[in-house]
């Protein structure tokens, strides 16, 4: 199990619910196709599950 996750924004949050927009922003994803490395913990996984339809996740 990797200790980091690569998260990429693949769908625009423009038409998403306001709560999901804030979650994407909190993950550090500000533009389309931007990739960030985040720690692999329960808090991050919960945020990713909430916006899973907008992001692509890979193990780093």
C-alpha contacts under 8 A as a table, 3 or more apart, distances in Angstrom:
res1	aa1	res2	aa2	distance
2	X	5	X	7.19
2	X	40	X	7.06
2	X	59	X	5.94
2	X	60	X	6.45
3	X	39	X	5.99
3	X	40	X	5.15
3	X	60	X	7.65
4	X	37	X	6.22
4	X	38	X	5.51
4	X	39	X	4.56
4	X	40	X	5.01
4	X	59	X	6.37
4	X	60	X	5.33
5	X	37	X	5.46
5	X	38	X	5.27
5	X	39	X	6.16
5	X	40	X	5.84
5	X	57	X	6.68
5	X	58	X	5.79
5	X	59	X	4.69
5	X	60	X	5.16
6	X	35	X	6.44
6	X	36	X	5.69
6	X	37	X	4.59
6	X	38	X	6.54
6	X	57	X	5.68
6	X	58	X	5.04
6	X	59	X	5.94
6	X	60	X	5.64
7	X	35	X	5.47
7	X	36	X	5.46
7	X	37	X	6.36
7	X	38	X	7.39
7	X	55	X	6.49
7	X	56	X	5.75
7	X	57	X	4.68
7	X	58	X	6.57
8	X	29	X	7.56
8	X	33	X	5.77
8	X	34	X	5.57
8	X	35	X	4.30
8	X	36	X	6.65
8	X	55	X	5.44
8	X	56	X	5.13
8	X	57	X	6.52
9	X	12	X	7.48
9	X	29	X	6.46
9	X	31	X	7.28
9	X	32	X	5.43
9	X	33	X	5.06
9	X	34	X	5.87
9	X	35	X	6.84
9	X	54	X	6.08
9	X	55	X	4.60
9	X	56	X	6.53
10	X	32	X	6.05
10	X	33	X	5.58
10	X	54	X	5.67
10	X	55	X	5.38
10	X	56	X	6.61
11	X	32	X	6.95
11	X	53	X	7.63
11	X	54	X	4.65
11	X	55	X	6.82
12	X	15	X	7.46
12	X	32	X	6.51
12	X	54	X	7.02
13	X	16	X	5.01
13	X	20	X	7.53
13	X	21	X	5.73
13	X	24	X	7.67
13	X	54	X	7.30
14	X	21	X	7.63
16	X	20	X	6.22
16	X	21	X	6.33
17	X	20	X	5.27
17	X	21	X	6.36
18	X	21	X	5.02
18	X	22	X	6.35
19	X	22	X	5.23
19	X	23	X	6.32
20	X	23	X	4.92
20	X	24	X	6.23
20	X	50	X	7.20
20	X	51	X	6.25
21	X	24	X	5.25
21	X	25	X	6.28
22	X	25	X	5.02
22	X	26	X	6.04
23	X	26	X	4.97
23	X	27	X	6.25
23	X	47	X	6.48
23	X	50	X	7.99
23	X	51	X	7.44
24	X	27	X	5.15
24	X	28	X	6.74
24	X	29	X	5.71
24	X	30	X	7.61
24	X	51	X	7.22
25	X	28	X	5.21
25	X	29	X	5.41
25	X	30	X	6.08
26	X	29	X	7.41
27	X	38	X	8.00
27	X	44	X	7.98
27	X	47	X	7.71
28	X	36	X	6.91
29	X	32	X	7.81
29	X	34	X	6.25
29	X	35	X	7.21
29	X	36	X	7.15
30	X	34	X	7.19
31	X	34	X	5.64
37	X	60	X	7.43
38	X	44	X	7.32
39	X	44	X	6.97
40	X	44	X	6.52
40	X	45	X	7.01
41	X	44	X	5.54
41	X	45	X	6.22
42	X	45	X	5.11
42	X	46	X	6.10
43	X	46	X	5.23
43	X	47	X	6.44
44	X	47	X	5.17
44	X	48	X	6.20
45	X	48	X	5.01
45	X	49	X	6.06
46	X	49	X	5.11
46	X	50	X	6.36
47	X	50	X	5.23
47	X	51	X	6.70
48	X	51	X	5.37
48	X	52	X	5.49
48	X	55	X	7.50
49	X	52	X	4.97
51	X	54	X	5.60
51	X	55	X	6.68
52	X	55	X	5.37
52	X	56	X	7.35
